[in-house]
Amino acid sequence: MTRFFCLLAAAAVLLLPEPVASAASTATRTVMMQDYAFTPGSLTVQVGDTVTWMQHDTAPHDVVTTSAPVAFRSPQLSQGESWSYTFRSSGTYAYYCSVHPDMRAQVIVQPAPTPTPTPQPSTRAPVVPPAAKQSTAAPSRTSVAAPPSVSTTPTTSSAAAPVPDESEPPSGNQPAQAVAQPTAQTSSTSLDPMLLVAGLVTAVAIGCLLALTSRQA
């Protein structure tokens, strides 16, 4: 069981992201103390950078600021020794060697560059204009024209059956009775029943008048 937990811890350590090395974001610069001079005499760095002074003369030297945003002073360095300082504030640091005041130099510290943020992809839904919303919400209704009304009343020309001419002989094998029969039916249906009633009423009235006159005589 203990071995299992050891393996699990080792796997977790391997999966952890590696720490970013400070050397990736900062730099180390070197100034030589040699021949009773600082080389280079003017050095430009950024906030967070470290400057190391290397002593190569047989006489002792030190680093003392004369005007600077933050004052600092190094111990006296013998030949082969070094001293480092990390700059945390921007500005111009003028310094000299207190043992040999003619040794003067400066360090110009610039602000560190601001990292550019990586743009993240937008996850917001696209804004649909109101007109597009209406067009996608409900389809437009297309007005359908009503079909033209068709008159069902037959015309006299199409409804009336043609009356055959009695003077012409029947065509083909059609018998003569078949031709004459529609004519008889047409003549019988052409009589008005009201005329028959009127004639009957007239005959009764005449009969009544004749009866009355005969009694008076």
C-alpha positions in Angstrom: 0.0 0.0 0.0 2.8 2.4 0.8 4.5 1.6 -2.5 1.2 2.5 -4.3 1.1 5.9 -2.6 4.7 6.6 -3.4 4.1 5.8 -7.1 1.0 8.0 -7.0 3.0 10.9 -5.5 5.8 10.5 -8.1 3.2 10.6 -10.9 1.6 13.8 -9.5 5.0 15.5 -9.3 5.8 14.6 -12.9 2.4 15.9 -14.1 2.8 19.3 -12.3 3.8 22.1 -14.7 7.5 23.1 -14.5 8.1 26.3 -12.7 9.2 29.2 -15.0 12.9 29.9 -14.5 13.7 33.4 -13.3 16.4 33.6 -15.9 13.7 33.5 -18.6 12.2 36.8 -17.4 15.3 38.4 -15.9 18.9 38.9 -17.0 22.2 39.1 -15.2 24.7 41.7 -16.4 28.3 42.1 -15.4 30.4 45.2 -14.7 34.2 44.8 -14.5 36.3 46.6 -11.9 39.6 46.7 -13.7 42.4 49.2 -14.3 40.7 51.5 -11.8 37.6 51.9 -13.9 34.1 50.4 -14.2 33.5 48.7 -17.5 31.0 49.5 -19.0 30.7 53.0 -17.6 26.9 53.1 -18.5 24.7 50.1 -18.4 21.0 49.9 -19.3 18.9 47.1 -17.8 15.2 46.5 -16.9 13.5 46.2 -13.6 14.1 42.8 -12.1 17.6 42.4 -13.7 20.7 41.7 -11.6 24.0 43.4 -12.1 27.2 41.7 -10.8 30.4 43.7 -10.2 33.6 41.6 -10.7 36.9 42.9 -9.0 40.1 42.3 -11.0 42.4 45.0 -9.5 44.9 44.3 -6.7 43.6 47.4 -4.8 40.2 47.1 -3.1 37.1 48.6 -4.7 33.4 49.1 -3.7 30.1 50.3 -5.2 28.4 53.3 -3.6 25.4 55.2 -5.1 25.6 59.0 -5.3 22.1 59.6 -6.7 19.6 56.9 -7.2 15.9 56.0 -6.6 17.1 53.4 -4.1 20.6 53.8 -2.4 22.8 50.8 -2.0 26.5 50.2 -0.9 28.6 47.1 -1.4 31.3 45.9 0.9 34.9 46.4 -0.2 35.9 43.8 -2.7 39.3 42.3 -3.0 40.8 40.9 -6.2 38.7 38.0 -7.5 35.6 38.8 -5.4 32.2 39.9 -6.8 29.0 41.5 -5.6 25.5 41.5 -7.1 22.5 43.7 -6.8 18.9 43.2 -8.2 17.2 46.4 -9.3 13.5 46.7 -8.3 12.9 50.3 -9.2 13.3 52.1 -12.4 15.5 55.2 -12.7 19.2 56.2 -13.1 21.6 54.9 -10.5 24.9 56.9 -10.4 27.6 55.3 -8.3 31.3 55.4 -7.7 34.1 53.7 -5.7 34.5 55.4 -2.3 38.2 54.2 -2.2 38.9 55.7 -5.6 36.5 58.6 -6.2 37.6 59.0 -9.8 35.9 55.6 -10.6 32.4 56.6 -11.6 29.6 54.9 -13.6 25.9 54.6 -13.9 23.1 52.0 -14.4 19.9 53.0 -16.2 17.0 50.9 -15.1 13.9 50.8 -17.4 10.4 49.5 -16.5 9.8 45.9 -17.4 7.7 45.4 -20.5 4.0 44.6 -19.8 3.2 41.1 -21.1 0.5 41.1 -23.8 -2.5 39.1 -22.8 -3.4 36.2 -25.1 -6.8 36.9 -26.6 -9.3 34.2 -25.6 -11.9 33.0 -28.1 -15.3 34.4 -27.6 -18.0 32.0 -26.4 -20.9 34.4 -26.7 -23.6 33.6 -29.2 -23.9 35.9 -32.2 -26.4 38.6 -31.9 -29.3 38.1 -34.4 -30.9 41.3 -35.7 -34.6 41.7 -35.0 -35.5 41.4 -38.7 -33.6 38.1 -38.9 -35.4 36.9 -35.7 -38.8 37.6 -37.2 -37.9 35.9 -40.4 -36.6 32.7 -38.6 -39.4 32.6 -36.0 -42.4 32.4 -38.3 -42.5 31.8 -42.0 -44.3 34.4 -44.0 -47.7 33.3 -45.2 -48.2 33.5 -48.9 -51.6 34.6 -50.0 -53.1 32.0 -52.3 -55.6 33.4 -54.8 -58.9 31.7 -54.9 -59.6 29.8 -58.1 -62.1 31.5 -60.4 -65.7 30.5 -59.8 -67.1 28.3 -62.5 -70.7 28.8 -63.4 -72.7 25.6 -63.1 -75.8 27.1 -65.0 -75.9 25.5 -68.4 -76.4 27.8 -71.3 -79.2 27.4 -73.7 -76.9 26.5 -76.5 -75.3 23.6 -74.5 -78.4 22.5 -72.6 -80.9 22.3 -75.4 -80.8 19.1 -77.4 -80.8 19.5 -81.1 -84.2 18.9 -82.7 -83.9 16.5 -85.6 -85.4 17.7 -88.9 -88.3 15.5 -89.9 -87.8 16.2 -93.6 -84.4 14.6 -93.6 -84.3 10.8 -93.7 -82.7 9.0 -90.7 -79.0 8.4 -91.1 -77.6 4.9 -91.1 -79.5 2.1 -89.5 -81.4 4.4 -87.1 -85.3 3.5 -87.3 -87.7 6.3 -88.2 -89.7 5.7 -85.0 -86.7 6.7 -83.0 -86.6 10.0 -84.8 -90.3 10.7 -84.6 -90.6 9.8 -80.9 -88.6 12.8 -79.5 -90.8 15.1 -81.7 -94.1 13.8 -80.2 -92.7 14.1 -76.7 -91.7 17.7 -77.4 -95.2 18.6 -78.7 -96.9 17.1 -75.6 -94.6 18.7 -73.1 -95.1 22.1 -74.8 -98.9 22.3 -73.7 -99.5 24.5 -70.7 -101.8 22.8 -68.0 -103.2 26.2 -67.0 -104.7 26.5 -70.5 -106.5 23.3 -69.9 -107.9 24.4 -66.6 -109.0 27.8 -68.1 -110.9 26.0 -70.9 -112.6 23.6 -68.5 -113.8 26.5 -66.3 -115.1 28.4 -69.3 -117.0 25.4 -70.5 -118.7 25.0 -67.0 -119.6 28.7 -66.9 -121.2 28.5 -70.4 -123.1 25.3 -69.3 -124.5 27.1 -66.2 -125.6 30.1 -68.3 -127.4 27.9 -70.8 -129.2 26.1 -67.9 -130.4 29.4 -66.4 -131.7 30.8 -69.7 -133.6 27.6 -70.4 -135.4 27.7 -67.0 -136.5 31.3 -67.5 -138.0 30.5 -70.9 
